Amino acid sequence: MRDIWDVIWAPVITEKATRKQEEENTFTLLVHPKANKAQIAEAVEAAWDVVVEDVRTMQCRGKARRSLMGQLSRNPEVGPRPDFKKALVRLAEGDYIEFYEVG
């Protein structure tokens, strides 16, 4: 992959991900499906100038889309939501990634 933003797609900002940020200094990111742990760690270190201690990855299957009446969609044009890959990146003590500003 040519660019760090080809590897890192977006942060995941949910209640669970925010709790992990506060308690374990672990940040959750959506990443390229073919990116490996070394590429993810290198991209995070280059993007935010932090030290990565650990990277965990998981392949997530896309959910089935439902039609208006709650039925699973049989329309091949609509299909399921796309599969994606998440990475849990634990940073060294004292490092932090600022995704958004409060206030």
Sine and cosine of phi, psi and omega as CSV:
sin_phi,cos_phi,sin_psi,cos_psi,sin_omega,cos_omega
0.00,0.00,0.63,-0.77,-0.17,-0.99
-0.99,0.10,-0.57,0.82,-0.16,-0.99
-0.80,-0.60,0.44,-0.90,0.02,-1.00
-0.91,0.42,-0.47,0.88,-0.01,-1.00
-0.99,0.15,-0.14,0.99,0.20,-0.98
-0.97,0.25,-0.48,0.88,0.00,-1.00
-1.00,0.09,-0.78,0.63,-0.03,-1.00
-1.00,-0.05,0.84,-0.54,-0.01,-1.00
-0.99,-0.13,-0.78,0.63,-0.08,-1.00
-0.26,-0.97,0.43,-0.90,0.13,-0.99
-0.98,0.19,0.45,-0.89,0.11,-0.99
-0.98,-0.20,0.89,-0.46,-0.04,-1.00
-0.89,-0.45,1.00,-0.05,0.06,-1.00
-0.79,-0.61,0.09,-1.00,0.03,-1.00
-0.88,0.48,-0.70,0.72,-0.02,-1.00
-0.91,0.42,-0.69,0.73,0.00,-1.00
-0.91,0.41,-0.62,0.79,0.03,-1.00
-0.92,0.40,-0.63,0.77,0.05,-1.00
-0.89,0.46,-0.66,0.75,0.04,-1.00
-0.90,0.43,-0.58,0.81,0.05,-1.00
-0.88,0.48,-0.72,0.69,-0.08,-1.00
-0.96,0.30,-0.67,0.74,-0.13,-0.99
-1.00,0.03,-0.60,0.80,-0.15,-0.99
-0.87,-0.48,0.00,1.00,-0.06,-1.00
0.83,0.55,0.64,0.77,0.00,-1.00
-0.91,-0.41,0.79,-0.62,-0.04,-1.00
-0.94,-0.34,0.64,-0.77,-0.04,-1.00
-0.97,-0.26,0.78,-0.63,-0.05,-1.00
-0.74,-0.67,0.56,-0.83,0.22,-0.98
-1.00,0.09,0.74,-0.68,-0.07,-1.00
-0.76,-0.65,0.19,-0.98,0.04,-1.00
-0.88,0.48,0.68,-0.74,-0.06,-1.00
-0.87,0.49,-0.40,0.92,-0.03,-1.00
-0.97,-0.22,0.10,1.00,0.02,-1.00
-0.97,0.26,0.67,-0.75,0.05,-1.00
-0.99,-0.13,0.07,-1.00,-0.10,-1.00
-0.89,0.45,-0.62,0.79,0.00,-1.00
-0.91,0.42,-0.67,0.74,0.02,-1.00
-0.91,0.42,-0.64,0.77,0.00,-1.00
-0.91,0.42,-0.72,0.69,0.00,-1.00
-0.88,0.47,-0.68,0.73,0.01,-1.00
-0.89,0.46,-0.67,0.74,0.00,-1.00
-0.92,0.40,-0.66,0.75,0.01,-1.00
-0.91,0.40,-0.69,0.72,0.02,-1.00
-0.89,0.45,-0.62,0.79,0.00,-1.00
-0.96,0.30,-0.60,0.80,-0.08,-1.00
-0.96,0.27,-0.65,0.76,-0.12,-0.99
-0.87,-0.49,0.07,1.00,0.02,-1.00
0.81,0.59,0.83,0.56,0.03,-1.00
-0.79,-0.61,0.16,-0.99,0.05,-1.00
-0.95,-0.30,0.85,-0.52,-0.01,-1.00
-1.00,-0.03,0.80,-0.60,0.03,-1.00
-1.00,-0.06,-0.60,0.80,-0.10,-1.00
-0.46,-0.89,0.55,-0.83,0.08,-1.00
-0.76,-0.66,0.79,-0.61,0.12,-0.99
-0.88,-0.48,0.65,-0.76,-0.01,-1.00
-0.83,-0.56,0.40,-0.91,0.07,-1.00
-0.51,-0.86,0.68,-0.74,0.09,-1.00
-1.00,0.02,0.79,-0.61,-0.02,-1.00
-0.90,-0.44,0.74,-0.67,0.03,-1.00
-0.99,0.11,0.61,-0.80,0.04,-1.00
-0.95,0.31,0.58,-0.81,0.00,-1.00
-0.97,0.23,0.43,-0.90,0.08,-1.00
-0.95,0.31,0.67,-0.74,0.06,-1.00
-0.99,0.14,0.54,-0.84,-0.03,-1.00
-0.92,-0.39,0.52,-0.85,0.00,-1.00
-0.99,0.12,-0.11,-0.99,-0.05,-1.00
-0.86,0.52,-0.61,0.79,-0.07,-1.00
-1.00,-0.08,0.23,0.97,0.06,-1.00
1.00,0.05,0.03,1.00,0.02,-1.00
-0.98,0.17,0.50,-0.87,0.12,-0.99
-0.90,0.44,0.67,-0.74,-0.07,-1.00
-0.95,0.30,0.78,-0.63,0.06,-1.00
-0.98,-0.20,0.06,1.00,-0.01,-1.00
-0.98,0.21,0.90,-0.43,-0.04,-1.00
-0.92,0.40,-0.35,0.94,0.03,-1.00
-0.95,0.31,-0.55,0.84,0.00,-1.00
-0.99,0.13,-0.85,0.53,0.07,-1.00
0.88,0.48,-0.07,-1.00,0.01,-1.00
-0.98,0.21,0.21,-0.98,0.10,-0.99
-0.94,0.34,0.45,-0.89,-0.08,-1.00
-0.94,0.35,0.48,-0.88,0.11,-0.99
-0.95,0.32,0.42,-0.91,0.01,-1.00
-0.52,-0.86,0.19,-0.98,-0.01,-1.00
-0.83,-0.56,0.72,-0.69,0.04,-1.00
-0.92,-0.39,0.50,-0.87,0.08,-1.00
-0.79,-0.62,0.73,-0.68,0.12,-0.99
-0.98,-0.21,0.92,-0.39,-0.11,-0.99
-0.94,-0.34,0.90,-0.43,0.04,-1.00
-1.00,-0.07,0.79,-0.61,-0.04,-1.00
-0.99,-0.15,0.31,-0.95,0.05,-1.00
-0.92,0.40,0.38,-0.92,0.01,-1.00
-0.83,0.56,0.77,-0.64,0.03,-1.00
1.00,-0.06,-0.28,0.96,0.05,-1.00
-1.00,0.07,0.49,-0.87,-0.04,-1.00
-0.44,-0.90,0.54,-0.84,0.08,-1.00
-0.93,-0.38,0.80,-0.60,0.01,-1.00
-0.99,-0.13,0.97,-0.25,0.01,-1.00
-1.00,0.09,-0.58,0.81,-0.04,-1.00
-0.47,-0.88,0.40,-0.92,0.01,-1.00
-0.97,-0.25,0.66,-0.76,0.04,-1.00
-0.98,-0.19,0.77,-0.64,0.09,-1.00
0.94,-0.33,0.00,0.00,0.00,0.00
